[in-house]
Amino acid sequence: MGISANPANRGQLVETFVNTAYDKVETVHDNLAEISRVADLSGSRQAGTSFPTTRADGSALISGDTFFNIDTDNHYTWNAGSLSWVAQGSATTTVETITVDATMASTGTITLSNPYILGSNNLLIFVQGVYQGNSYTETNITTIDFGANLLDVGDTIVSVVTKTAVATTTLPATNVEYTPAGSGAVTDVQTRLRGLTSISGLATYPKGGEVYIKGYHSAGDGGGGVFYWDSSQDKANHNGGTIIDPDITFPADWTNQTQVTTWFTAGTGTGCWMRVYDGAVNIRWFGAKGDSTTNDYRSFQEALDNHSEVYIPKGTFIIETALSTNSNNILFGDGVNSVIKLGAQINGILLNGVDDVTLKDFYLDGNGGVYSATTNVGIYNQYGASNGCRNIFIERVVVFNVGGAGIYFLAQSGSTSSNINILNCTVNQTGTHGILCQDYVSNTNIIGNTVSNFGLNFNDRPGITTGRYGVNHRVIGNNVKGSVSALGTSVHGISIDGADTFVCNDNVITNTIGYGIELGGAKNGTCAGNTVENTTRACIECGGIAAAAPEPEYKTENVAITGNVCINGSAQGVYLNKGTATNTNTVTVSGNTVQNCATTGIDINNTCQDITVTGNTVKDCGTSGVYVLSSDGIIVTGNIIKDNNTTSNTSHAGVRIVNTTSETDMLVDNNIVSGNGVLDYNITNTIENKGASKNPAVTFPLATATPSVSNGGVFKTSDTTTITNFTGGLVDGQSFKLLALHAATITDGTFIKTSTGSNKVLTVNVVYEFTRIGGVWYETATS
């Protein structure tokens, strides 16, 4: 409570003394209604501009009650005989505010600027707004003494020196009694406000009533609070934080783990101090120091074992043993300022066989351990017959600098894990995986995370891995950044490996040593809206995995790769292959943009079946735009394939189809293919059954101003003849694409409306789209 020292506010200041004397009590105890006798605080001392007719609490005035007129600086005393206020003196009341410093707190000696009359009762002293009565000694006319170590640094002391002595019938704070919550015992305000410095003081404190403790180890360390005595409480419930057995020896040396273990050992018999609190517990209440040095493991573990909600305040808390969570635990902090730092080679937070656990809003520092199969993992459960966990939420947690995986979930047959939610976390600098949810782990939601610098200590560990023996995996909206220091060649950005039913959408993957996205034997899912850039292998890969006991064969099937952007890859843009499985089948590659990849834009290779490639734009890739090898049932239609084969390889083309076995049932149609180095098409086999022309874009007749667009959806200019109308299109909603191979002019007029509203000279190698609306052709898009 701050008290103004401005003399102009003197009246308000004295009124504040009266009306807020219990402010500090309110901060430690909310049951002031239980106060049974308040003495002077009932309103015997009042201040204002008009004479009161009752005490402040509404009770009758009695002789000796005082009133201070804030307009005239006069003091008055109530005379019950004459029922009147009798003046006691005028003016020259002096007020002084003193803030207790370290010396004052240790000695208890306070020096006043305004002298008073010893023993005359013309000195009023308030500490933190509470009138002190005779709880101090008047040493001389400018000095008072509270006694050593009774004041706190930062306490506000206000002295009021009056011209004449002020009569009083009030009681000092040491005699103001109240009934604390939960105990029925009576204690006094002075003891409550002064309290104990640390928890260790409970060993000798009188058992009964209620006590305020200023800190756990020392005043102000965040571990203090209000306790009340419960004589019936079983000492076996002692936990060193919210239930204290005063007969257990408090550690003289908190770094001595033997002493700490003794302190957290349950007692026998009855009688404990009970902390007054509501909601989550603070780990500092259990002795955690957060000083970047002390091992705070036992404080954390006791809090987690005895309470469901545990709060981590600001600080750096060292953990020398892995923390074990229990079902229904919620461990949360204040964000990146709440730091758990692991000891050397120590695992972080274990979730074995638990349900309904939430970890959120803290920073886990792995301290740069070296991975050795099972050490220095951030948040994890152990592979085992009974270690599966369910309904886990990890939100806004930062995991940094661990030797193993950042967040790691593995289960085992018969003990599956389910509903694992990793949301908006940051995982950076990990020795193996960034995030791993695999082997009998189902219903995963890995959403909105940033994962970077993974696979630094062990070969071929991707940023995010999920799948295998599990179903329903969602990897959405993550930002994955690889590192040039990663080990191996398959440090993929995202690996969805053997997953059944998945969504891999709207992620951004950059700078990976390996694939950007690997769909290894994944089925029944979508890979959509992702941006993949700067990969050493294909930006997006689909390939099967052969059976290897006890695992079955994993084929990639029923997958839609849609609306992704794949740029600047060191290999293919999109790569479909059977891998080590028998085949890959039923995959749609549509609406993707593939640009500037070092080899093939879209590569369908090695026994793929029923693959549809449609509506993609493939540009500026090193070899073929679309390449099909040894695969059946392939549809390549409606794509824009331009300016590929930048290496001028004579074996490659815009569209290359190579017959090494017997491809059948293919369709190559309605594509716009141009500027692809040596050849736009290189098709060595006979296209059968679905058999369209290998060069499907229709060329307008020479010197025709009104070419027909009724016999196809993709056309090419034949010369620079000015076009005034497109004929043959009689149905509104009809659209077609026109590849400009010449600088022909489109007339903006009655039949055609260009996007500029004027005649337009076409740009060579640009594709224009026109749609018929109300009998008029409108230019609707360019690419």
N, C-alpha and C positions, 0 to 999 in steps of 0.2 A: 504494500500500500504506500503510495507516494504522498507526502504531506508538504504543502507549499510553505516556503519560508518568507514569502512576500508580505511585509507588514501591512500592505493595503488590504490583504485578504485575512486580516487577523480575526475578524468576527467569524468568517467562514471557517477559519482554521480551528477555532475553539469548538464551533458547532460540529466540525468533523471529528474532534476528539470524542465528543459525546455520542454521536450517531454511528461512528464506524469503529468503536473500540474493539469490537469482536471480529473485525475483518480477517485478522490472521487466523483466528480460530476457525472461521468459515472455510479457509483454504484447506484445512486438514480435517474438518468434521462438518457434515451438513445437517446435523440434528440439533440445532440451537434451541429448538422447541423443548428439548429435554432439560434445558438449564433450569434448575429449581430455585436458585436464589442468586440474584445478580447484583445486590448491594448498590454501589453508586451507579452502576450501569443501568439501573432501573429508571434513572432519570432524575436523581437527586441533584445533579449538576446540569444546568441547562444554559443555553446562550441564545440570543435573538434580539429583536428590536422592540418587542412588547412583552409585558410581564406574563408568565404562564399562570394558569389557574389550577393545573394538575401537574404531576410528574410526567415525564416523557412517555411512560408506559400507561398513563391514564389513571394511575392510583393517586390517592390524596397526598397533598403536600404535607410535610412534617417539619417541625422546627429544625433548623440547621441546614435545610436544603438551600442551595445557592443558585444565583442567576447572574450571568454576565451580560451587560448591555453592550452590544457591539457598536452602537452609535456613539455612546459616551465613554466607553471603557470603564464603566462603573461596576462594582460588585455589590450584590444584594444578598441578604439572608432572610429566609422566611421565618416570621414570628407567628407561631400557631395561636398564641394568646390573643394578639391583636388582629390576626388574619391579614397581615400586610407584609410587604417586602421592605426590609430595613437596609438602608445604604451602609456599606462597609468601607467605602473609600472611593476615590475617583482618580482617573487618569493614571499615567505612569506605569501601566502594565507593560512589561517587556517580554517579548517572545523570541526564542532562539531555537533553531533547528540544527542538530548535529548528526552527522552520519558516522556510524561506528567504523573505525579502521582496525587493523590487526592489533595494534598496541592496546587500544581501548578494550578490544574483546578479550585479550589475554590477561590484562590487569584488572579490568572492571572499573577503572578510574576514569571519570568524566570531568573535564574542566569546563566551567561555564564562563561566558563573557560577562554575564550580568550577575552581580553579587546578590545574595539573599541573606535573610536574618536567620542564623542558626536556631533551630528549635521553635521558630515562630509560626510555622505552617504557612508562610507566604510563598513557598516554592511548590509548584505543581509539575510533576514529571510524568510524561507519557512515553512509552516505548511501543513502537508499531501501533500507535493509537490507543494503547491500553494504559489507563491510569495506574501508577505504580504504588501509591500509598506509602507505606513505610518499608518497602522491600529493598531499599538502599540505605546507606549510611551517609549522613551529612558530615563530611570531613572538615571542611572549613567553608568560608562564605562564598567560595567559587568552585568548590570541588565536591563531588559526591562519589560514592563507591558502591558498585553492585556486587563486588566479589569476582575473583578470577574465573574466566571461562564461562560466564553466564550469559554474556551478550554475544550476538553473532555479528560478524563483519557484514556491513551493509544495513544493519538495523537503523531505523530513524528514531532519534530521541528529540523530543520537543520539551523545552523548559518554559514555564510561564512564571515570571516573578512579579508579584503584586506589591503595591505600595504598602498595604497593611496586611496583617495576618488574615487568613480566610478560615473561618470555622468550618469544621467538617464532621459529619457523623458517618461518612462512608467508610467502607472496609477496603484494605489494600487487596491487590490482585491475588495475593497468596491465600486469601480467605474467600474468594469468590468461588462458589461451589456449583457443580452441575453434574448431571447423570449421563455418563457416556453411553453410546449405543451398544447394545448387546451384552452388557455386563451387570447393570444395576448398581454398580459401585459408584461412590462419590469421590471426585478428585477436584483439584483446584486449577484455575486458569494459569497461574504462574508456572506450575510444574508442566502444564501442557505446552505452554508457549516456549519454555526453556528446553524441556525434553531431554533426550539423550543424544550424544554426538554420533554413536554408531550402534549397530546391532549387538556388538560385544557387551555393551552396557547392560543388556537384559539379564546377564548372569547374576548381577548383584542388585538389580532393581527390585523394589518391593512388589511382590506378586499380588495384583489386584488393580482394579480400575483400568485406566487407559493411559497410554503414553505416546508422545510424539517423538519419533527418532529422525534425526536430521540427515542421516546417510547410512549406507551399509558399512563401509569401511571408514568413511570420514564425512563430515557435514558437507552437503551439497553434491555428493557423487551420484545422485539419482536413485539410490537404493533405499532411501528412507521412507517413512510413512507413519501412519497411525496404527497402533496395535492395542487390542484390549485383551484382558486376561480371561481365559476360559479354564476353570479349574477341572472341568470334566473331560476336556479334550485328550484323547489318547495320544501319548507321546510317540506311539508307533507311526503317527501321521506327520511327524516332524519332517519338513522338506527343505529347511534352510532358507525359505523365501517367504511363503505366506503363512506357514505354521512353524513356530519357533519353540523348541524345547530349550529353556534357559539352562538346563543341566548338561546339555551337550557342550563340549569345550569348543569355543570359537578359535579358529586357527590364529596363532600368534604370527605365523608366516604363511601368507596366502599362496606363496610359490611352492610350499612344501605339500606335495600331493598326498602324503600320508595324513597330514593334519586336515587337509581339505576333505579327504575321504571320511575321516572320523566325524567331521562336522556334519556331513550329509547322511550319516548313519542314524537310523531310527532309534529312539529311546524306548524306555519301558516306564509304565505307570501312567499317571494322568497329570494334566496341567500344562498348558501351552499358551503362548502369546499368538493371537490371531490378527493377521493384517486386515485392515479395513480397505476394501477395494471393490471394484465392479468391472466386469468385462475382462479384457486381455491382461495378462501379467507381463511385466517388464523384466527382461533377463537381468537387469541391474539389481532387481529385488532379490535375486538369488546369488548375488556377489560378483557377477561378471563385471570386469573392470573396463574392457574395451580400450586398453592403453597401448596396444600394438606389441605388448611384451608378455603379459600374464596369460597362462593357459586357462581359458574360460570354458573348457569342455564341460566340467561337472555342473557349472551353473546353467548352461544350455540344456544339458540332458535332464537335470532335475526339473527344470521348467516344463520341458516337453513331456516328461513322464507323469507329471502331476496336474497339468492343465491343458486344455484343448487349444486355447489361443495364446500365442507367445509373441511378444513385441520386441523387436531389436531396435534400440534407439541409435542415434549417431555414435560412431566410434569404430575402432578396428579391433575385433575380437578374435584372438588366436585360438584355434582348435587343434589339439594334438591327437585327438581320437575321433573317428568318424561319428557323426551324430546319427542316432536312430530315431526315426519318427514313429508315431503310433497312429492308429486309425483315428480320424476326426481331428488331427492336429491342424492348426493354421499357424504358420510361422511367417511373420511379415515385418517389414522395416520401414524406413523413411527413404527408400531409394538408394542411390549410389553412395550415400553417406553412412549407410548401415552396412558395415563390411565384416564378413566372416573370412578370416585368412587361415588357410590350412597350414599345418606344420609340414616339415619335409616328408615327402612320400606318403602323405596322409590322404585318404579318401574324404569326401565332403559330407553329403547328406544321404542317408540310406533309407529306402522305402521298401523294405522286404515284407511281403505278405500283409500290406496295409490297405485300407479303404478310406476314401473321402479325406484326402490330405491336400492342403493348399499351401504352396510356397510362393511368396510374392514380395516384390519391392525391396530387394536387398542385393548386395554385391558379394559374390563369392570369388575370392582370390586364391587360386591354386598354388601360388608361391613357387611356380616354375619347377614342379617335380618332374621326375623322369619315369615314363611309363614302363611298368614291368608286369604285364598281364592283368593285374587287378589293383594296381595302386594309383593314387592321385587322379581319381575320377571325381568329377564335380558333384552331380546329383544322379543317383543311380539306384537300381535294384540288382541283386545278384541272381545269376542263373541258378535255379534250383527247383526241387520238386514242390516246394510250398512257398515260393517267393513271389508269386504273381501278385499284382496290385491292381486296384480298380478305382476309378473316379479320382484321378490325380490331376490337379491344376497347378501348373507352374507359370506364373505370370510376372512379367516385367522384372525378371531376375537377370542380373549380369553374371556370367561365368567367364572368368579370365585366367589364362596362364596355367592351365592344368596339363599334367603330363599325359593323361589318358583322354577319355571322352568328356565333353562338357556336360551333356545330359544323356543318360544311357539307360535304356530299358530292354532287358532280355527276359523271356519267360521260357517255360518248359512244358511239354505235354502233360496235361493233368493239372497244371497250375497257371492258366493263362492270365495275361494282363489285358485290361480293357478300359476304354474311355480315358486315354492318356491325352491331356491337353497341355500343349506347350505354346504359350501365347505371348507375343510381343517381348520376347527375351532377347538378350544380346549374348552371343557366345563367341569369344575371340581368343585366339592363340591356344589351340588344343593340340595335344600330341597325336590323338587319333581322330575319331569322328567328332564333328561339332555336336550333332544331335543324332541319336540312334534309337529307333523303336523297331525291334525285329524279333522274329522267332516267337510265335504264339502271342503276339501283341496285336490286338484288334481295336478298331474304333479310335484311331489316333487323329488328333487335330494339331497339326504343326503350322501355326498361322501367325504371320506378322513378325517373324523373328529376323534378326540380323546375325548371320553366321559368317565368320571370316577367319582366315589364317589357320586352317585345320590340316591334319595329317602331317604334322611337323616332326614327330618322333617315330612313326611307324608307317610302313609302306601302304599306299592305296586305301586310305580311309577318307570317304567322302564327307562333305559338309553336312548333309542331311540324308539319312538312310532310313527307310521304312519298308515293311513288307515281310514276306516269307512266313508261311503258316498262319497268317492273319488276314482279316478282311476289313474293308472300310477304312481307308487311309486318306486323309485330306492334308495336302501340303500346299498352302495357299498364301500368297502375298509376302513371301519371305525374300530377303535380300542376302544373297550368298556370294561371298568374295573369296576367291582362292588366293594362294600365295606361291611365289616363285620358289620358296624354300620348302614346299611340300615334297614328301618322299614318294617315289613311285611314278607310275604312268597312268594310274586309274584313280586319281584323287578327284572324283567327280563332284560337281556342285550338288546335285540331288540324285540319289539313287533309289528308285522304287523297284525293289528287287523281289520278284515272285509274289507280288501283291494281287489280291483279288478284290476288285471294286475300289477304285481310287480316283482322286481328283488331284491333279498337279497343275494349278492355275495361277496366273498373275504373279509369278515369281520373277525376280531379276537375278541372273547368274552371270558373273564376270570372272575372267582371269583364272580359269581352272586348268590344272594339269590333268587332263582327262576329258570326259564328256561334260557338257553343261548339265544335261538331264539324261539319266540312264533309266530306261524302262525295260529292265532285264527280266523277261518272263512275266511281265505285268499284264493283267487282262481286265476287261470290263471297266474302262476308265477314260478319262479325258486329260489331255495335256494341252492347255489352252491359255492364250494371252500372256505367255511368258516372253521375256526378253533375255536372250542368251548371247553373250559377246566375249570374244577373245578366249577361246578354248583351244587346247592343244590337240583335242580329238573332236569328233562330231559335236555339233551344238546340241542336237537331240538324237538319241539312239534308241532303237527298239531291237532287242535280240533275245532269243530264248536261252534257257539254261537246261543242260542235260540232267537226267536223273542221276543222283549220287546219294546212295543210302545214308541216312534214312529219308532223304529228300526226294520228292517225285520230280518228274520233268516239268519245267515251267515254260510254257509257250506264251509268246506275246500274241494276244488275240482280242478282237473287239475293242480296239483303241481308236480314239479320235485325236489327232494332232492338229489343232485348229488355231488360227489367229496368232501364231507365235512370230517373233522377230528373231532371226538368227543371223548375226553379222560378225565378220572378222574372225571366223573360226580358222584354225590351222588345218582342218580336214573338211569333212562334209558339213552341210547345213543340217539336213535331216537324213539319218542313216537307218534303213530298215534291213535287217538280216536275220537269219534263223539262229545265229549264235551257235551254241552247241546242241540246241534242240532239233527236233525233226523239221520244223518249219515255223514261220511267223505268218499269221493270216488275219484277214478281216481288219485291216487298218485303213483309216481315212486320213489323208494328209490334205488339208484344205485351208485356204485363206491365209497361208503363211507368207511372210516376206523373208527371203533368203538372199543375202547380199554379201559379196566380197569374201566368200569362203575359199580356202586355198585349193580344194579339190572340187568334188561334185556338189551341186546345189541340193538336189534330192536324189538319194542313192537307194535303189531297191535291188537288193543283192542277195543271192544265195538262197534259193528255194523259198521265196515269199509267195503267198497266194492271196488272191482277192484283195488287192490293194487299189485304192482310189486316190488319185492325185488330181485335185481340181481347185481352180480359183487361186492358185499360188502365183506370186511374183518372184522370179528367180533371176538375179542380175549379177553380173561382174564376178562370177565364180571362176576358179582356175581351170577347170576342165568342163565336163558336160553340165548343162543346166539340170536335166533330168536323165538319170542313167538307170536302165533296167537290165539285170543280168539273171538268167536262169530262173525266171519266176513266171507264174501263170496267173491269169485272171486279172490283168493289170489294166486300169483305166487312167489315161492321162488326158484330161480335157479341160478346156477353159482357162488354161494357165498363160501367163505372160512370161516368156523365157527370152531374155534379151542380153546381149553383150557378154555372154559367158565364153568359156574356153579362152581366157585371157592369156593362157600359155601357148595358144596356137598349136595344140597337140592334134596331129592329123587323125588320131583314132577317136577323138571326142567331137561332140557337136552340141547344139542346143538341146536336142532330144536324141539320146543314143539308146538303142535297144539291141542287145547282143544275144544271139541264139547259140548257147553252148549245149543245150539239151533240146527241148521241144516246147517252147512257149506257145500257149494256145489261149484263145478266148481273150483277146486284147482289143482295146479301143484307144486310139490316139486321135483326138478330134478337137476342133474349135480352139486350138491354141494359137497364140501370137508368138511366133518364133522368129527372131531376127538378130543380126549382128553377132552371131556366135562363132567368131573365128573362122575356121576353115569351112565348116558345114553347119547348117541349121538342123539337118536331120542326118543321122547315121543309123539306119535300121537294117540289120543284116538278115533278119528272118522274115518270113511271110506272116503278116498279121491275119489271123483267121477269126472266123465266127463273128465277133463284134466288129470286124474288119472295116475300119475307116481308112481314108487316104492317109499316107504318112505325112502329107503336107496339106493339112485341112483348111487353112485360111484361103478364102476365095478371092481371087484377084479380079478387080473391076475390069470390064472390057476397055480397050484402048479408046481414047478420044471420046469418052461418054460422059455427058454432063448430068445425066439422070440415071445412074446405075441402079440396078435392082438389088434389093437386100432381102428378098423373099426366100432365097435358097440356102441360107446359112446364118450363123451368129457372129462370125469373125471374117473380116474382109481386109484386103490390102489395096492400096492405090497402084495403078499401072503406069501413070504418067502424071504430068502437071496440069491436066485439063481441069478447068474450073467446074466445080460441082454446084448445081443449082437446086437439085431435089434428089431424094432417095425414093425410088419407086418400089412397088411390090409390097410395101408394108401398109396394110389396110386396117390393122387392128391396133387400137390404142393400148399402150402398155408394152408393145413390142420394143425390144432393145437389140442393139448390135454394137460390135466394136470394130473400129477401123484403125489399122496399123498404117501410119504414114511412111511409105517408102520414098515418097517424092514430095516436093514443096507445092502441092496442089492448093488451090484456093477454094474455100467454102463460102458460098454467097449467103449472107444474112438477109433474109427476105420473107416472102410469104410462106415458103415451104420449110425453111430451115432457120432456126434461131441459135446463133452461136452464144457462147458464154460471155463474149465481150459486147454483144449487141451490134457488131459490125462485121464486115467481111474478114475472114481469118485465113492467113497463109499457114498451112500445116507445117509443124516441125518434124523433120525426118526422125524416125525411130521412136516417136511418141504415139501412144495408143489413145484414141478418142472414143468416147462412148456416147451414143445417141439413143434417145427414147421417144417414141411417138405418143404425143398427148394432144387430144383434140384435133387430130388430123395434121399436126405440125411436128417436125422432128426437132427436139431440143438437145443441145449438147449438155450432157449431165455429168461427165467426169473425164479426167485425163490421167494417164499413168505412164 
